[in-house]
């Protein structure tokens, strides 16, 4: 008996149900790699054993692949030890999580540690990532878990507590307290999420910010800082936003270079506070900076540091705001919710999130410098209907384009692609067409229309985001890599001041797979001269893909296609065995016997409907229709079995879910901080 699995439609429907019920939200995170913390912990308690995570083993593969690879001097002599083996009385958190708990080790992930340091400023925010109830006391079995936001949903990541140790000390992040381990375990969980520890080397603080909050980051170039930046920083800190700053490097020789005043280039710092105080009779603006190395470095105007009584020697220091603007290059502010996006006042923003992909030969068109292929990129329509305030025509919105899973691909020699986006207004002469969901603007449109807005840069960061104000109307967002034929998956997020309608435009991928399936099947059937068939039509091929598309991606791999081909061969044999008169077609009598042989027992009413649907004018069923019928029956049976979770023979569907099922079955379109460099796009 064949295993029961979810078809693509059922997988999508099941996924939609789960997410409608809250799966993927912080309070109901998706279990990463299917590991359930509570059940694994209970199992270890029952067997009185310490948890060992075989999905992220205590081995060289979990450390890295190059600088932290098996033959690296950095990993020579590394042992994996539990905190209970490192010290006599390990603690998870001592007197609350603080910024002094995070000290950098032998891994270049200062960007991540800067984000963690900012996280400790807000207990509610911290415990969304570091769940309560974890300790080395009663019930300890060597298992911990943490939660991270990833590309639209929260994931719960389970780890064991074996940590890499060299020369008797933790190799990577550690606490200044020595016996406190929450930060080291958090780093390990994040390493597991990204494939290994080395995958965390180098990055932008904003990446950590967003993975800890699900928020959206905006960047400020401090040489072009807005006049009210100090108040923007103050309000952001009051709202619990996460802030990071850094000094750009201009060459590889600048990396970790120390400035005249002891600040480190290419190094990520946290901004943890602001104050305005009276100094020598004048109001002086101060900014508090945290260095995750755990050392005080800033030597500029040290007397100002004594203005505030809470000066410390733990890597946190104060500097004047004017020095901050002069010495640092970039500030990153991660707004925790869409409500915090407006700098001057709290407003309600509407959020939309869309998954997309660039694929070589079909949807990877490159930027506008490549007019021949730019138009094939995925397209997303945004309708701005409501101006920000009465009497105005402009609507505020923010677009954030994020490439997915690039750190995991470092082991394969891949890194961040250079990405950006352009926004085009849909003119009146074609706006009437855009109510059709699958309109895809062609090359001629982009050759004759300039963009209304665009991302400020094409850059090799995980996310590019920009805020815009445009008149009410319909717009097309075209995300792309800088060069054509670069493959990646991405998430596009649109935050609008007022509700805005957004939707994805046409993807031709499913059509390509339909044509490929159609061609291969037809070539094979040409050898069967006794079959009366015109070959598989698009409808038949579409049904086949729906049956075999187990993940809802809209495509079939070689293995899936092989399984499909074996099914077709089986259907062909059933057809031959029950075509008693060898006419090359099925009569209604032969059809009923054939369906029973295929495993489908149908009542009279359903069989009558099948005859009406799949027979020709002479009431015969050719091989094309026979296969289509069997494929659809199998798809529906498996879909029902998947959705009938309590196996009572009944399922309940909403109108939306019925519509989703009908659409999936009957439509032909299915959508599916190191060195950074920027590139110029033609205007």
C-alpha positions as CSV (number, residue, x, y, z in Angstrom):
1,X,0.0,0.0,0.0
2,X,1.4,3.4,-1.0
3,X,2.2,5.9,1.8
4,X,-0.2,8.7,2.4
5,X,1.3,12.1,1.9
6,X,-0.1,15.6,1.5
7,X,-0.5,16.9,-2.1
8,X,0.7,20.4,-2.8
9,X,-2.9,21.7,-2.5
10,X,-3.4,19.8,0.8
11,X,-0.1,21.0,2.1
12,X,-1.0,24.6,1.3
13,X,-4.5,24.2,2.8
14,X,-3.2,22.5,6.0
15,X,-0.5,25.2,6.3
16,X,-3.1,28.0,5.9
17,X,-5.3,26.4,8.6
18,X,-2.4,26.1,10.9
19,X,-1.3,29.7,10.4
20,X,-4.9,31.0,10.7
21,X,-4.9,29.2,14.1
22,X,-1.7,31.0,15.1
23,X,1.1,28.6,14.1
24,X,4.3,30.6,13.4
25,X,3.5,33.3,15.9
26,X,5.8,33.8,18.9
27,X,3.4,32.1,21.3
28,X,3.0,29.1,19.0
29,X,6.3,28.8,17.2
30,X,7.0,26.2,14.5
31,X,9.2,23.4,15.8
32,X,12.5,23.6,13.9
33,X,13.4,20.3,12.3
34,X,10.3,18.8,14.0
35,X,11.9,18.7,17.4
36,X,9.5,19.3,20.3
37,X,11.2,20.6,23.4
38,X,8.6,19.4,26.0
39,X,8.4,15.9,24.6
40,X,12.1,15.5,24.3
41,X,12.7,16.8,27.8
42,X,10.0,14.4,29.2
43,X,11.6,11.5,27.4
44,X,15.0,12.3,28.9
45,X,13.5,12.6,32.3
46,X,11.8,9.3,32.0
47,X,15.0,7.5,30.9
48,X,17.1,9.6,33.3
49,X,19.5,10.5,30.5
50,X,21.0,13.8,29.3
51,X,19.7,15.0,25.9
52,X,22.0,14.6,22.9
53,X,21.1,16.5,19.8
54,X,21.9,14.3,16.8
55,X,20.6,17.0,14.4
56,X,23.4,19.4,15.6
57,X,26.0,17.0,16.9
58,X,29.0,17.8,19.1
59,X,31.4,17.4,16.2
60,X,33.5,19.3,13.8
61,X,30.7,19.7,11.3
62,X,28.8,21.9,13.7
63,X,31.8,24.2,14.2
64,X,32.4,25.1,10.5
65,X,33.9,24.3,7.2
66,X,36.8,26.7,6.5
67,X,38.4,28.8,9.2
68,X,36.6,26.7,11.7
69,X,36.9,23.5,9.7
70,X,38.3,20.1,10.9
71,X,41.9,21.0,9.9
72,X,41.9,24.5,11.3
73,X,44.3,25.5,14.1
74,X,41.4,27.3,15.7
75,X,39.5,24.1,16.3
76,X,42.5,21.9,17.2
77,X,42.0,20.6,20.7
78,X,38.4,21.6,21.0
79,X,36.3,19.6,23.3
80,X,32.5,19.7,23.8
81,X,31.6,20.0,27.5
82,X,28.4,20.6,29.3
83,X,28.2,23.6,31.8
84,X,28.0,21.1,34.6
85,X,31.4,19.8,33.5
86,X,32.9,23.3,33.1
87,X,32.0,24.7,36.6
88,X,30.6,23.4,39.9
89,X,27.4,25.5,40.0
90,X,26.4,26.6,36.5
91,X,23.5,29.1,36.2
92,X,21.3,29.8,33.3
93,X,20.7,33.5,34.2
94,X,22.1,35.2,37.2
95,X,20.2,38.2,38.5
96,X,18.5,38.8,35.2
97,X,20.1,39.0,31.7
98,X,22.3,42.0,31.3
99,X,24.6,43.4,28.7
100,X,27.6,42.3,30.7
101,X,26.6,38.7,30.1
102,X,27.8,38.9,26.4
103,X,31.5,38.8,25.8
104,X,32.9,37.8,22.4
105,X,35.0,34.8,21.8
106,X,37.0,33.4,18.8
107,X,34.1,34.0,16.4
108,X,33.6,37.1,14.3
109,X,29.9,37.5,15.3
110,X,30.1,40.9,17.0
111,X,27.1,41.9,15.0
112,X,25.1,39.2,16.6
113,X,26.4,40.0,20.1
114,X,25.6,43.6,19.7
115,X,22.0,42.6,18.9
116,X,21.9,40.3,21.9
117,X,23.2,43.1,24.1
118,X,20.4,45.4,23.0
119,X,17.9,42.6,23.5
120,X,18.7,42.6,27.3
121,X,17.3,46.1,27.6
122,X,13.8,44.8,27.3
123,X,12.8,41.8,29.5
124,X,9.6,41.2,27.6
125,X,11.5,41.1,24.3
126,X,14.3,39.0,25.7
127,X,11.9,36.3,26.9
128,X,10.2,36.0,23.5
129,X,13.6,34.7,22.4
130,X,14.8,33.1,25.7
131,X,11.7,31.3,27.1
132,X,11.1,31.3,30.8
133,X,11.5,28.1,33.0
134,X,15.0,27.0,31.9
135,X,17.7,26.3,34.4
136,X,20.4,23.8,35.7
137,X,18.4,23.1,38.8
138,X,15.6,20.6,39.3
139,X,14.5,18.8,36.2
140,X,17.8,19.5,34.3
141,X,18.4,17.0,31.5
142,X,20.8,18.9,29.3
143,X,18.2,20.4,26.9
144,X,17.3,24.0,26.2
145,X,15.4,25.9,23.6
146,X,15.2,29.4,22.0
147,X,12.9,31.1,19.5
148,X,13.9,33.1,16.5
149,X,12.0,34.9,13.7
150,X,12.8,33.6,10.3
151,X,11.3,35.0,7.1
152,X,7.8,35.5,8.3
153,X,7.4,33.0,11.1
154,X,8.8,32.1,14.6
155,X,10.8,28.9,15.0
156,X,11.5,27.1,18.2
157,X,15.1,25.7,18.2
158,X,16.1,22.9,20.5
159,X,19.7,22.2,21.5
160,X,21.7,20.2,24.0
161,X,24.0,22.1,26.3
162,X,27.4,20.7,25.0
163,X,29.5,23.7,24.2
164,X,32.8,24.0,22.4
165,X,35.7,24.5,24.9
166,X,39.4,25.1,24.2
167,X,42.1,25.3,26.8
168,X,39.5,25.1,29.5
169,X,37.5,28.1,28.3
170,X,34.4,28.5,26.2
171,X,35.5,29.0,22.6
172,X,32.9,31.5,21.6
173,X,30.5,33.9,23.4
174,X,30.7,33.8,27.2
175,X,29.5,35.7,30.3
176,X,31.7,37.9,32.3
177,X,30.3,36.1,35.3
178,X,32.0,32.9,34.3
179,X,29.2,30.6,35.5
180,X,26.3,32.0,33.5
181,X,25.5,30.3,30.2
182,X,22.3,31.7,28.6
183,X,24.2,33.7,26.1
184,X,26.5,30.8,25.0
185,X,23.5,28.6,24.6
186,X,21.6,31.2,22.7
187,X,24.5,31.5,20.3
188,X,24.6,27.8,19.8
189,X,20.9,27.7,19.0
190,X,21.4,30.4,16.4
191,X,24.4,28.6,15.0
192,X,22.2,25.5,14.6
193,X,19.5,27.5,12.8
194,X,22.1,28.7,10.3
195,X,24.0,25.4,9.9
196,X,27.1,25.9,12.0
197,X,29.0,28.4,14.1
198,X,31.2,29.6,11.2
199,X,28.1,30.6,9.3
200,X,27.7,33.4,11.9
201,X,31.0,35.1,11.1
202,X,30.4,38.5,9.7
203,X,27.1,40.3,9.3
204,X,24.9,43.3,10.0
205,X,23.5,44.0,13.4
206,X,20.1,44.5,11.7
207,X,20.0,40.8,10.8
208,X,20.2,39.8,14.5
209,X,17.7,42.6,15.4
210,X,15.1,41.3,13.1
211,X,15.6,37.6,13.9
212,X,15.1,38.5,17.6
213,X,12.0,40.6,17.1
214,X,10.3,40.1,13.7
215,X,10.6,43.8,13.3
216,X,11.9,45.9,10.4
217,X,15.2,47.8,10.3
218,X,15.9,51.3,8.9
219,X,19.5,52.5,8.3
220,X,20.8,56.1,8.7
221,X,24.0,57.2,7.1
222,X,25.4,59.4,9.9
223,X,27.2,61.8,7.5
224,X,23.7,62.6,6.2
225,X,21.8,62.4,9.5
226,X,18.4,64.1,9.7
227,X,18.3,67.1,12.0
228,X,16.1,65.3,14.6
229,X,18.2,62.1,14.8
230,X,18.9,62.5,18.5
231,X,15.2,62.6,19.3
232,X,14.6,59.7,16.9
233,X,17.2,57.6,18.8
234,X,15.6,58.6,22.2
235,X,12.1,57.7,21.1
236,X,13.3,54.4,19.6
237,X,15.0,53.4,22.9
238,X,11.9,54.4,24.8
239,X,9.8,52.1,22.6
240,X,12.2,49.2,23.1
241,X,13.7,49.3,19.6
242,X,17.1,47.8,19.0
243,X,19.9,50.1,17.9
244,X,23.4,49.3,16.5
245,X,26.2,51.4,15.0
246,X,29.4,50.7,13.1
247,X,32.3,52.3,11.2
248,X,32.6,51.3,7.6
249,X,35.8,49.8,6.2
250,X,37.2,50.9,2.9
251,X,39.5,47.9,2.3
252,X,40.4,44.5,3.7
253,X,43.2,46.2,5.6
254,X,40.7,48.3,7.5
255,X,38.9,45.2,9.0
256,X,39.3,45.4,12.8
257,X,41.6,48.5,12.4
258,X,41.6,50.8,15.4
259,X,41.0,54.5,14.9
260,X,43.0,57.2,16.6
261,X,40.5,57.3,19.4
262,X,40.4,53.6,19.9
263,X,37.2,52.7,18.0
264,X,37.3,49.5,15.9
265,X,36.4,49.7,12.2
266,X,34.1,47.0,10.8
267,X,33.0,46.2,14.4
268,X,29.4,46.2,15.6
269,X,28.5,48.3,18.6
270,X,25.1,48.6,20.4
271,X,23.5,52.0,21.2
272,X,21.9,51.5,24.6
273,X,20.9,54.9,25.9
274,X,20.9,58.7,25.4
275,X,20.9,61.5,27.9
276,X,20.9,65.3,27.7
277,X,22.7,66.9,30.6
278,X,24.1,70.2,31.7
279,X,27.8,70.4,31.2
280,X,29.8,73.6,32.0
281,X,26.6,75.6,31.7
282,X,25.5,74.1,28.4
283,X,23.1,71.3,27.5
284,X,25.1,68.4,26.2
285,X,23.7,65.5,24.3
286,X,25.3,62.1,25.1
287,X,25.0,58.6,23.6
288,X,25.8,55.4,25.5
289,X,27.6,52.8,23.4
290,X,28.2,49.1,24.3
291,X,31.1,47.1,22.9
292,X,30.4,43.4,22.9
293,X,34.2,42.7,23.4
294,X,33.6,43.8,26.9
295,X,36.3,46.4,27.0
296,X,36.3,50.3,27.2
297,X,37.9,51.7,24.1
298,X,36.7,55.2,23.4
299,X,39.3,57.8,24.5
300,X,37.8,60.9,23.1
301,X,37.0,63.6,25.7
302,X,37.0,61.2,28.7
303,X,36.0,63.9,31.1
304,X,32.5,63.8,29.6
305,X,32.2,60.2,30.7
306,X,32.2,61.3,34.3
307,X,29.1,63.5,33.8
308,X,27.0,60.5,34.5
309,X,27.5,58.6,37.7
310,X,26.8,55.1,36.3
311,X,29.9,54.9,34.3
312,X,31.3,51.4,34.2
313,X,34.3,49.4,32.9
314,X,32.4,46.6,31.2
315,X,32.7,47.7,27.6
316,X,30.0,50.4,27.9
317,X,30.9,54.1,27.5
318,X,29.4,57.5,26.9
319,X,30.3,59.9,24.1
320,X,29.0,63.2,22.9
321,X,26.4,63.0,20.2
322,X,28.6,65.3,18.0
323,X,31.5,62.8,18.4
324,X,29.1,59.9,17.6
325,X,28.1,61.5,14.3
326,X,31.7,62.2,13.4
327,X,33.2,58.9,14.4
328,X,30.6,56.4,13.3
329,X,29.3,55.7,9.8
330,X,26.0,54.0,10.1
331,X,23.1,53.6,12.6
332,X,20.6,50.8,12.4
333,X,17.3,51.0,14.2
334,X,15.0,48.0,14.4
335,X,11.4,48.9,15.0
336,X,9.8,46.2,17.0
337,X,6.4,46.6,15.5
338,X,4.9,48.4,12.6
339,X,3.5,50.9,15.0
340,X,7.0,52.3,15.7
341,X,7.9,53.0,12.1
342,X,6.8,56.6,12.2
343,X,9.6,58.6,13.9
344,X,7.5,61.6,15.1
345,X,4.4,59.9,16.3
346,X,2.9,56.4,16.8
347,X,0.6,55.4,14.0
348,X,-1.0,52.2,12.9
349,X,0.7,50.5,9.9
350,X,-0.6,47.7,7.8
351,X,1.7,44.8,7.0
352,X,1.9,42.3,4.1
353,X,4.4,39.6,3.6
354,X,5.1,37.6,0.4
355,X,7.4,34.7,-0.4
356,X,9.2,34.7,-3.8
357,X,12.1,33.4,-5.7
358,X,14.5,34.1,-8.5
359,X,15.3,31.2,-10.7
360,X,17.7,31.0,-13.6
361,X,16.0,31.1,-17.0
362,X,12.5,32.0,-15.7
363,X,12.4,34.6,-12.9
364,X,16.0,35.9,-12.4
365,X,16.0,38.9,-14.7
366,X,18.6,41.1,-12.9
367,X,18.2,44.9,-12.4
368,X,17.1,47.6,-14.7
369,X,20.6,47.7,-16.3
370,X,19.4,44.5,-18.1
371,X,16.3,45.7,-20.0
372,X,16.0,42.5,-22.0
373,X,15.4,40.4,-18.9
374,X,14.4,42.8,-16.1
375,X,10.7,42.3,-16.9
376,X,10.8,38.5,-16.1
377,X,11.5,39.2,-12.4
378,X,8.6,38.5,-9.9
379,X,6.2,41.4,-9.7
380,X,4.0,42.5,-6.8
381,X,1.1,45.0,-7.0
382,X,0.5,47.5,-4.2
383,X,-2.7,49.6,-4.3
384,X,-2.3,52.8,-2.1
385,X,-5.9,54.1,-1.5
386,X,-5.8,56.2,1.6
387,X,-3.5,59.3,1.9
388,X,-1.8,59.8,5.3
389,X,-4.1,62.7,6.3
390,X,-7.1,64.6,4.9
391,X,-6.2,67.1,2.2
392,X,-3.0,65.2,1.2
393,X,-2.4,62.9,-1.8
394,X,0.6,61.0,-0.5
395,X,0.7,57.6,1.2
396,X,3.5,56.5,3.4
397,X,4.8,52.9,3.1
398,X,8.0,51.0,3.6
399,X,9.3,48.1,1.4
400,X,11.8,45.6,2.8
401,X,13.3,42.9,0.6
402,X,15.1,40.0,2.4
403,X,17.0,37.1,0.8
404,X,16.5,33.8,2.6
405,X,18.8,31.1,4.0
406,X,22.0,32.6,2.6
407,X,24.1,31.8,5.7
408,X,23.3,28.1,5.3
409,X,24.7,28.2,1.8
410,X,28.1,29.4,2.8
411,X,29.3,25.8,3.2
412,X,28.5,25.4,-0.5
413,X,30.6,28.5,-1.3
414,X,27.7,30.8,-1.7
415,X,27.0,34.1,0.1
416,X,24.7,37.0,0.0
417,X,23.5,38.1,-3.4
418,X,23.4,41.8,-4.3
419,X,19.7,42.8,-4.2
420,X,17.4,45.7,-4.5
421,X,14.0,46.7,-6.0
422,X,12.2,49.3,-8.1
423,X,8.7,50.6,-7.9
424,X,6.6,51.6,-11.0
425,X,3.3,53.4,-11.1
426,X,0.7,51.7,-13.2
427,X,-0.7,54.3,-15.5
428,X,-4.4,54.9,-16.2
429,X,-4.2,53.3,-19.7
430,X,-3.4,49.9,-18.2
431,X,-4.6,50.2,-14.6
432,X,-7.9,48.7,-15.7
433,X,-6.1,45.4,-16.4
434,X,-4.4,45.1,-13.1
435,X,-7.6,43.9,-11.3
436,X,-6.7,40.7,-13.0
437,X,-4.5,39.0,-10.5
438,X,-2.1,37.4,-13.0
439,X,-1.3,40.3,-15.2
440,X,2.5,40.4,-15.6
441,X,3.9,43.6,-17.1
442,X,6.1,43.0,-20.2
443,X,9.4,44.4,-21.4
444,X,7.8,47.2,-23.4
445,X,6.3,48.7,-20.2
446,X,9.6,49.0,-18.5
447,X,11.3,50.4,-21.6
448,X,8.8,53.2,-21.8
449,X,8.2,54.0,-18.1
450,X,10.6,55.3,-15.5
451,X,10.5,54.0,-11.9
452,X,8.6,56.1,-9.4
453,X,10.9,55.0,-6.6
454,X,13.6,52.5,-5.9
455,X,15.8,51.1,-3.1
456,X,18.6,53.5,-2.4
457,X,21.2,50.8,-3.0
458,X,21.8,47.4,-4.5
459,X,23.8,45.8,-1.8
460,X,24.9,42.3,-0.6
461,X,23.1,42.5,2.7
462,X,20.4,40.1,3.8
463,X,17.8,42.9,3.6
464,X,17.3,46.1,1.7
465,X,14.6,48.5,3.0
466,X,13.5,52.0,2.2
467,X,10.6,54.3,3.2
468,X,8.6,56.1,0.6
469,X,5.8,58.7,0.1
470,X,3.9,58.3,-3.1
471,X,0.5,59.6,-4.4
472,X,-2.4,57.2,-4.0
473,X,-2.6,54.8,-6.9
474,X,-1.5,51.4,-8.1
475,X,2.2,50.4,-8.1
476,X,4.3,47.4,-9.2
477,X,7.2,46.4,-7.0
478,X,9.9,44.5,-8.9
479,X,12.5,42.9,-6.6
480,X,15.7,41.7,-8.3
481,X,19.3,40.7,-7.9
482,X,21.8,43.1,-9.5
483,X,22.9,40.6,-12.2
484,X,20.6,38.2,-14.1
485,X,20.6,34.5,-13.6
486,X,21.3,34.7,-9.8
487,X,19.2,32.2,-7.9
488,X,17.8,32.9,-4.4
489,X,14.6,32.8,-2.4
490,X,13.3,36.0,-0.9
491,X,10.6,37.6,1.3
492,X,9.1,40.9,0.4
493,X,7.4,42.9,3.2
494,X,5.3,46.0,2.7
495,X,4.4,48.3,5.6
496,X,1.8,50.9,4.7
497,X,0.5,53.9,6.7
498,X,-3.0,52.9,5.8
499,X,-4.4,49.6,4.6
500,X,-3.0,48.8,1.1
501,X,-4.0,45.9,-1.1
502,X,-1.0,43.8,-2.3
503,X,-0.7,40.7,-4.4
504,X,1.8,38.7,-6.4
505,X,1.8,38.7,-10.1
506,X,2.3,35.9,-12.6
507,X,4.9,33.2,-12.1
508,X,5.5,31.1,-15.2
509,X,7.2,28.2,-13.4
510,X,4.2,25.9,-13.2
511,X,3.4,26.5,-16.9
512,X,7.0,25.4,-17.8
513,X,6.6,22.2,-15.8
514,X,3.3,21.5,-17.4
515,X,4.9,21.9,-20.9
516,X,7.8,19.7,-19.8
517,X,5.5,17.0,-18.5
518,X,3.3,17.3,-21.5
519,X,6.3,16.9,-23.9
520,X,7.9,13.9,-22.1
521,X,4.6,12.0,-21.7
522,X,3.5,12.6,-25.3
523,X,6.9,11.4,-26.7
524,X,6.4,8.1,-24.8
525,X,2.8,7.6,-25.8
526,X,3.8,7.9,-29.5
527,X,5.1,4.4,-29.3
528,X,1.6,3.1,-28.2
529,X,-0.1,3.1,-31.6
530,X,-3.2,1.3,-30.3
531,X,-4.1,4.0,-27.9
532,X,-6.6,6.5,-29.0
533,X,-5.3,9.7,-27.6
534,X,-4.0,13.1,-28.7
535,X,-1.5,13.0,-25.9
536,X,-1.7,14.6,-22.5
537,X,-3.2,18.0,-22.6
538,X,-2.3,20.9,-20.2
539,X,-5.2,20.0,-18.0
540,X,-3.9,16.4,-17.5
541,X,-0.4,17.6,-16.9
542,X,-1.6,20.2,-14.4
543,X,-3.5,17.5,-12.5
544,X,-0.4,15.3,-12.4
545,X,1.8,18.1,-11.0
546,X,-0.9,18.9,-8.4
547,X,-0.8,15.2,-7.3
548,X,3.0,15.0,-7.0
549,X,3.7,18.5,-5.7
550,X,4.0,17.5,-2.1
551,X,5.3,20.9,-0.8
552,X,3.2,23.3,-2.8
553,X,6.2,24.7,-4.6
554,X,4.7,24.3,-8.0
555,X,7.5,22.2,-9.4
556,X,8.6,18.5,-9.6
557,X,12.1,17.3,-8.9
558,X,13.6,14.3,-10.7
559,X,12.6,11.9,-8.0
560,X,9.0,13.2,-8.0
561,X,8.9,13.0,-11.7
562,X,10.2,9.4,-11.6
563,X,7.4,8.5,-9.1
564,X,4.9,10.2,-11.4
565,X,6.1,8.2,-14.4
566,X,5.8,4.9,-12.6
567,X,2.2,5.9,-11.8
568,X,1.5,6.6,-15.5
569,X,3.0,3.2,-16.4
570,X,0.7,1.6,-13.8
571,X,-2.3,3.4,-15.2
572,X,-1.4,2.3,-18.7
573,X,-1.3,-1.3,-17.6
574,X,-4.7,-1.0,-15.9
575,X,-6.1,0.6,-19.1
576,X,-4.8,-2.2,-21.3
577,X,-6.0,-4.9,-18.9
578,X,-9.6,-3.5,-18.9
579,X,-9.9,-2.4,-22.5
580,X,-11.6,-5.7,-23.2
581,X,-12.5,-5.0,-26.9
582,X,-9.0,-3.5,-27.6
583,X,-10.7,-0.4,-29.0
584,X,-8.0,1.9,-27.5
585,X,-10.7,3.6,-25.4
586,X,-12.9,2.7,-22.4
587,X,-16.6,2.1,-22.4
588,X,-18.5,3.1,-19.3
589,X,-18.6,-0.6,-18.2
590,X,-14.9,-1.0,-18.8
591,X,-14.3,2.3,-17.0
592,X,-16.0,1.1,-13.8
593,X,-14.0,-2.1,-13.7
594,X,-10.8,-0.2,-14.3
595,X,-11.5,2.3,-11.5
596,X,-12.1,-0.6,-9.1
597,X,-8.9,-2.2,-10.1
598,X,-7.1,1.1,-9.4
599,X,-8.5,1.0,-5.9
600,X,-11.4,3.4,-6.1
601,X,-14.9,2.2,-5.0
602,X,-17.4,4.8,-6.0
603,X,-21.1,5.1,-5.5
604,X,-23.4,5.3,-8.5
605,X,-24.0,9.0,-8.3
606,X,-20.2,9.8,-8.3
607,X,-19.6,7.3,-11.1
608,X,-22.3,9.0,-13.2
609,X,-20.6,12.3,-12.7
610,X,-17.3,10.9,-13.8
611,X,-18.9,9.5,-17.0
612,X,-20.4,12.9,-17.8
613,X,-17.1,14.7,-17.1
614,X,-14.6,12.5,-18.8
615,X,-16.3,10.8,-21.8
616,X,-16.3,12.0,-25.4
617,X,-19.4,12.4,-27.5
618,X,-19.7,8.7,-28.1
619,X,-19.4,8.0,-24.3
620,X,-15.9,6.6,-24.7
621,X,-13.0,7.5,-22.4
622,X,-9.6,7.9,-24.1
623,X,-6.3,7.4,-22.2
624,X,-5.7,11.1,-21.7
625,X,-9.1,11.5,-19.8
626,X,-8.6,8.1,-18.1
627,X,-5.3,9.3,-16.5
628,X,-6.7,12.7,-15.6
629,X,-9.6,11.0,-13.9
630,X,-7.4,8.7,-11.8
631,X,-5.0,11.4,-10.9
632,X,-7.7,13.7,-9.7
633,X,-9.4,10.9,-7.7
634,X,-6.1,10.0,-6.1
635,X,-5.4,13.7,-5.3
636,X,-8.8,14.2,-3.7
637,X,-8.6,11.0,-1.7
638,X,-5.2,11.8,-0.3
639,X,-6.2,15.4,0.3
640,X,-9.2,14.3,2.3
641,X,-7.1,11.8,4.3
642,X,-4.6,14.5,5.1
643,X,-7.2,17.0,6.3
644,X,-9.3,14.4,8.2
645,X,-6.9,14.5,11.2
646,X,-9.2,12.7,13.6
647,X,-10.1,10.0,11.0
648,X,-13.9,10.4,11.6
649,X,-14.7,10.6,7.9
650,X,-15.7,14.3,8.1
651,X,-13.9,17.6,7.5
652,X,-15.1,21.2,7.8
653,X,-14.1,23.8,5.2
654,X,-14.7,27.5,5.2
655,X,-15.7,29.3,2.0
656,X,-12.1,30.5,1.6
657,X,-10.7,27.0,2.0
658,X,-13.1,25.6,-0.6
659,X,-12.1,28.4,-2.9
660,X,-8.4,27.7,-2.3
661,X,-9.0,24.0,-3.1
662,X,-11.0,24.8,-6.3
663,X,-8.4,27.3,-7.5
664,X,-5.5,25.0,-6.9
665,X,-7.1,22.2,-8.8
666,X,-8.4,24.2,-11.7
667,X,-5.9,27.1,-12.5
668,X,-2.8,26.8,-14.6
669,X,-0.9,29.5,-12.6
670,X,0.8,28.8,-9.3
671,X,3.0,31.3,-7.6
672,X,5.1,30.0,-5.7
673,X,28.0,42.8,8.4
674,X,31.2,41.7,6.5
675,X,32.5,43.6,3.5
676,X,29.4,45.0,1.7
677,X,29.4,46.3,-1.8
678,X,26.9,48.4,-3.6
679,X,26.2,48.7,-7.3
680,X,24.8,51.4,-9.4
681,X,21.6,51.0,-11.3
682,X,20.7,53.1,-14.3
683,X,18.0,55.6,-13.5
